[in-house]
């Protein structure tokens, strides 16, 4: 099955689209990729709706931005059986068993003329899950694709960090012991927000500020003392789950603030490794954080692991999340689970996603 998927992540930079070939279990090949950036006004509309729920001010406007951007990136795409549409996460409240991804998949399906799978998280939460992370089943498939002989770990550093420990020796991702996953803590979001407000930049380009700054160890220690890091997984976070971080670094110079936020991210990952069944010898990193050399260096020191971008094993870290939702869309259409107790804490392996057919 040839399926497209898209991701508009918590960094709010734009829409990634990727096509994969899959039978719902194995990754059989990779196809076209596309990227459609958000303009400044579009990013502002999405940002204005962060933390809001359906029907609240600004949500409809943000949803329209997200839908229109996805329709643009889909334009002219041929030869795919379906589309996995994640939408844009505006709010995530796992303790309250609710999550909000803006964007109407039915409208996208009708306008694009393409069967669309969407609303991936709600069913998981209805059965007691956290609704996140959802990429671990795809990470399991990738471990098999790259020929991993034993368990490996994938670390996604988007706005929020999440880690997947996967055992490719087991024949299905939903089997007990095949996947353990959880959100490690904030990743790029606090850094991106700080450099946007202070410097008018979208992110710490090439990790220049991260490398130039001095880490405030006391702030990092206070941050890592939060009870979240001691909770057993599975567990997940909202993009803005640690609002006090911005307060703690407010009085620091730009570079020191960014370096301290990066050290918080690395420290959270290191603490997260303590929850894994076995400590990985190597971390394969995807998401924008892998492009920050300073953060990658901090991760290597904090974790004691070899830290490598997923490109080191022939994968594409720019489009891996979009690929994941193509893979999950295929699984939904084939009636296969998309999450399990080890990935989201759901009561039993369950499939998630609504299907809008054309």
C-alpha positions in Angstrom: 0.0 0.0 0.0 1.3 3.4 -1.0 0.3 6.0 1.7 1.0 9.6 2.4 1.3 11.2 5.8 1.8 14.7 7.1 3.0 16.3 10.3 2.5 19.9 11.5 4.5 19.7 14.8 4.7 21.7 18.0 7.6 23.8 16.5 4.9 25.2 14.1 7.4 25.7 11.3 5.3 24.1 8.6 3.9 20.9 7.1 6.0 17.9 6.3 4.6 15.4 3.9 6.0 12.0 3.1 5.0 8.9 1.1 5.9 5.3 2.2 5.2 1.8 0.9 3.9 -0.5 3.6 1.8 -3.6 4.3 0.9 -2.2 7.7 3.7 -4.1 9.4 6.9 -3.7 7.4 8.2 -0.6 5.8 8.7 -1.6 2.1 10.1 1.6 0.7 10.1 5.4 0.8 8.6 7.8 -1.7 8.2 11.5 -2.3 8.7 14.1 0.4 7.4 17.7 0.5 7.6 20.7 2.8 5.2 23.6 3.0 6.4 26.3 5.5 4.0 28.5 7.5 4.1 32.2 6.9 4.4 34.6 9.8 0.7 35.3 9.9 -0.1 31.6 9.8 2.3 30.8 12.6 0.8 33.7 14.6 -2.8 32.3 14.1 -1.7 28.9 15.3 0.3 30.2 18.3 -2.7 32.4 19.3 -4.8 29.2 19.7 -2.3 27.1 21.7 -3.8 25.7 24.9 -7.3 26.2 23.6 -10.1 23.7 23.0 -12.7 23.3 20.3 -15.1 26.3 20.2 -12.7 28.6 22.0 -11.5 31.9 20.4 -9.0 31.5 17.6 -9.4 27.8 17.2 -11.5 27.9 14.0 -9.0 30.3 12.4 -6.0 28.1 13.4 -7.8 25.0 12.0 -8.4 26.7 8.7 -4.8 27.6 8.4 -3.8 24.0 9.1 -6.3 22.5 6.7 -5.4 24.9 3.9 -1.6 24.3 4.3 -2.2 20.5 4.1 -4.3 20.9 1.0 -1.5 22.9 -0.6 1.1 20.4 0.2 -1.1 17.6 -1.1 -1.8 19.3 -4.4 -0.9 17.2 -7.4 0.1 14.2 -5.4 -0.7 11.0 -7.3 -0.6 7.3 -6.8 -1.4 7.1 -3.1 -4.3 5.1 -1.6 -4.8 7.3 1.5 -3.5 10.2 3.5 -2.7 10.2 7.3 -3.7 13.7 8.6 -2.5 14.4 12.1 -3.5 18.0 12.3 -2.0 20.5 14.7 -1.9 19.8 18.4 -3.2 22.9 20.2 -3.7 21.3 23.7 -3.0 18.0 25.3 -4.3 17.1 28.7 -3.6 13.4 29.4 -4.7 13.6 33.0 -8.1 14.9 31.9 -8.3 12.3 29.1 -8.6 14.9 26.4 -6.5 16.1 23.5 -7.1 18.6 20.7 -5.6 18.4 17.2 -6.9 21.3 15.0 -8.0 20.4 11.5 -11.1 18.7 10.0 -10.0 15.5 8.2 -13.4 15.2 6.5 -12.9 18.6 4.8 -9.4 17.6 3.8 -10.6 14.3 2.3 -13.4 16.0 0.4 -11.2 18.9 -1.0 -8.3 16.6 -1.9 -10.4 13.8 -3.2 -8.4 11.4 -1.1 -9.4 8.9 1.6 -8.1 10.5 4.8 -7.4 9.0 8.2 -7.4 11.5 11.1 -8.1 12.0 14.8 -5.5 9.4 15.7 -5.4 10.1 19.4 -9.0 10.2 20.7 -9.7 6.4 20.7 -6.6 5.7 22.6 -7.6 8.2 25.3 -11.1 6.8 25.5 -9.6 3.4 26.4 -7.4 4.9 29.2 -4.3 5.8 27.2 -2.3 9.0 27.2 -2.9 9.6 23.5 0.8 10.0 22.9 3.4 9.2 21.7 2.1 7.6 18.6 5.2 7.1 16.5 6.7 4.1 18.4 5.0 1.4 16.2 6.7 3.1 13.2 10.0 3.2 15.1 9.7 -0.5 15.6 9.1 -1.0 11.9 12.2 1.2 11.1 14.3 -0.9 13.5 13.5 -3.9 11.4 14.0 -2.0 8.2 17.5 -1.0 9.1 18.3 -4.6 10.2 18.8 -3.9 13.9 19.7 -7.2 15.5 18.3 -6.2 18.9 16.6 -3.4 20.9 17.3 0.1 19.8 16.1 3.6 21.0 14.8 6.4 18.8 14.7 9.9 20.4 12.5 12.5 18.7 13.4 16.1 19.6 10.6 18.3 18.3 8.9 20.8 20.5 8.6 18.1 23.1 11.0 15.2 23.4 9.9 11.6 23.3 11.7 8.3 23.3 10.9 4.9 21.9 12.6 1.7 23.0 11.8 -1.0 20.5 12.6 -4.7 20.2 12.5 -5.7 16.5 13.0 -9.4 17.4 9.3 -9.5 18.3 7.0 -10.1 15.3 4.4 -7.4 15.9 4.8 -3.9 17.5 1.7 -4.4 19.8 3.2 -7.5 21.5 4.2 -7.0 25.1 7.8 -6.1 25.2 8.0 -4.8 21.7 7.7 -1.1 22.5 8.1 1.2 25.4 7.7 4.9 24.8 7.0 8.2 26.6 7.6 11.9 26.5 11.0 12.8 28.1 10.3 16.5 28.6 10.5 19.8 26.8 12.9 19.8 23.8 13.0 22.6 21.2 9.8 24.5 22.2 11.3 26.5 25.1 14.4 27.4 23.1 12.4 28.3 20.0 10.0 30.5 22.1 12.9 32.3 23.8 14.8 33.1 20.6 11.6 34.2 18.9 10.7 36.7 21.6 14.2 38.0 22.3 15.9 37.8 18.9 13.1 37.5 16.3 14.5 34.2 15.1 12.7 30.9 14.7 15.3 28.6 16.4 18.9 28.5 17.6 20.5 28.1 14.2 23.4 25.6 14.2 23.3 25.6 18.0 25.4 28.8 18.1 23.7 30.1 21.3 23.7 26.6 22.9 27.4 26.2 22.4 28.3 29.8 23.4 26.3 29.9 26.7 27.0 28.9 30.2 24.6 26.4 31.8 23.0 27.4 35.1 23.3 24.1 36.9 21.0 25.1 39.8 18.1 25.8 37.3 18.7 22.5 35.7 18.6 20.7 39.0 15.4 22.4 40.1 13.8 21.5 36.8 14.8 17.9 37.0 13.4 17.6 40.5 9.9 17.8 39.0 7.7 14.8 39.9 7.1 14.1 36.2 10.6 12.7 35.7 10.1 10.2 38.5 6.8 9.0 37.2 6.9 5.6 35.5 6.0 5.5 31.8 4.0 5.6 29.7 3.5 9.3 30.1 3.0 12.4 27.9 3.2 16.1 28.0 1.6 19.2 26.6 3.9 21.5 24.6 3.7 24.1 27.4 3.7 21.8 30.4 6.6 23.6 32.1 5.8 27.3 31.9 8.1 28.2 34.8 11.1 27.4 32.7 10.7 30.7 30.9 10.6 32.5 34.2 13.7 30.8 35.5 15.9 31.9 32.6 14.3 35.3 32.1 17.2 37.1 33.8 19.9 35.3 32.0 21.8 36.5 28.9 20.5 35.1 25.6 23.2 32.4 25.2 23.2 31.4 28.9 19.4 31.0 28.8 19.4 28.9 25.6 22.3 26.7 26.9 20.4 26.2 30.2 17.2 25.2 28.4 19.2 22.8 26.2 20.8 21.3 29.3 17.3 20.8 30.8 16.3 18.9 27.7 19.4 16.7 27.8 19.0 16.0 31.5 15.4 15.0 31.1 16.4 12.5 28.4 19.1 11.1 30.7 16.6 10.6 33.5 14.2 9.0 31.0 16.8 6.3 30.1 16.5 5.0 33.7 12.9 3.9 32.8 14.0 1.7 29.8 14.2 -2.1 30.0 17.9 -1.8 29.1 20.1 1.1 28.6 20.7 1.6 24.9 24.3 1.8 23.6 23.2 4.2 20.9 20.4 6.8 20.5 19.1 7.5 17.0 17.8 11.1 17.1 15.2 12.6 14.8 13.4 15.9 14.8 14.9 19.4 14.7 16.9 18.9 17.8 19.3 16.7 16.0 20.4 19.8 14.0 21.7 21.5 17.1 25.3 20.4 17.6 25.4 21.8 21.1 22.3 19.9 22.2 23.7 16.7 20.6 26.9 17.1 22.6 25.0 17.7 25.8 23.0 14.6 25.2 26.1 12.4 24.7 27.6 13.7 27.9 24.3 13.5 30.0 23.3 10.0 28.8 26.7 8.3 28.3 25.4 6.9 25.0 26.6 7.3 21.5 24.2 9.9 20.0 23.6 9.9 16.2 21.1 11.5 13.9 18.9 8.9 12.1 20.6 9.8 8.9 23.5 7.7 10.2 21.4 4.6 9.4 20.0 5.9 6.2 16.8 7.4 7.5 15.4 11.0 7.0 15.0 12.9 10.2 13.2 15.8 8.5 10.2 13.6 7.4 10.2 10.7 9.9 7.2 11.9 11.8 5.2 12.4 8.5 6.2 8.9 7.5 4.9 7.7 10.9 1.4 9.0 10.2 1.4 7.4 6.8 2.3 4.1 8.5 -0.4 4.5 11.1 -3.0 5.4 8.5 -2.2 2.2 6.7 -2.6 0.3 10.0 -6.0 1.9 10.6 -7.3 1.0 7.2 -6.1 -2.6 7.7 -7.7 -2.9 11.1 -4.4 -3.1 13.0 -3.6 -1.5 16.4 -1.8 1.8 16.5 -1.0 1.9 20.2 -0.5 -0.5 23.1 0.0 -0.5 26.9 3.7 0.0 26.5 3.4 3.1 24.3 0.5 5.1 25.7 -0.7 3.2 28.8 -3.9 2.2 27.0 -5.7 -0.7 28.6 -5.1 -3.0 25.6 -3.7 -2.7 22.0 -6.2 -0.5 20.2 -6.6 1.1 16.8 -7.2 4.8 16.6 -8.3 7.1 13.8 -11.4 8.2 11.9 -11.6 7.4 8.2 -13.2 9.9 5.8 -13.6 8.1 2.5 -14.2 9.7 -0.9 
